Amino acid sequence: MDELFIPVKCPFKFNPLHDMESLWWIATWTLYYHVDQEGSWRSSEQITQFHKLFPG
């Protein structure tokens, strides 16, 4: 029965820095996408930088 299970090495190894990078990208997205006041619009510079960082 043990012959059916062959150990496979996982190509990805968890690193706590991955969580830190996720927080970085959330903060960056918020900086370029969020508008403080209701009904306000993002500036043209904010939109340009947003599309450079987050294409698509």
N, C-alpha and C positions, 0 to 999 in steps of 0.2 A: 504494500500500500504506500509506503514512503517513496517508492520509485516514481510515483506520479507527480510528486512535488519537487520541482527543480528550483533552487534559490536563484533569484534574478537580482542583479545589482541595480538599484534605482539610479537613474541618471541625474536626479535632482536631490540635493541635500539642503535641508532647512538651515537658514542662518537668521538670527535675530535682526540683522541689518535689513533684511527684506521687509520687515514690518516698519522699520524706520523710513525706508524708501517710500513705502505706501503712504505714510503720513506726510512726507515731503510733497508727493504728487497731489494729494488732497488739498494741502495748503496752497500749492501753486495754482491748481485749478480754481480754488475759491478766490484767490487774488485777482485772476484775470477774468473771471466770469461773474462774480457776485457784484450786485449794485446795492448800496446801502439804503437808499430811499425808495419807497414804493412809487412806481410810476416813472422812475428815472431810467435813463438809457446808458448803456456802456459807451465810453468814448471811442473814437475811431482808432486811437493808439492801443487801447485795451483790446479791442476786437482783433486788430492786426497781430498783436503779441499772442493772443489766445490761439489764433489759427496757426501760428508758427509752432507753438508748443504742442497743440492737440489737432493735428491735421485729420480731417475726416470726422 
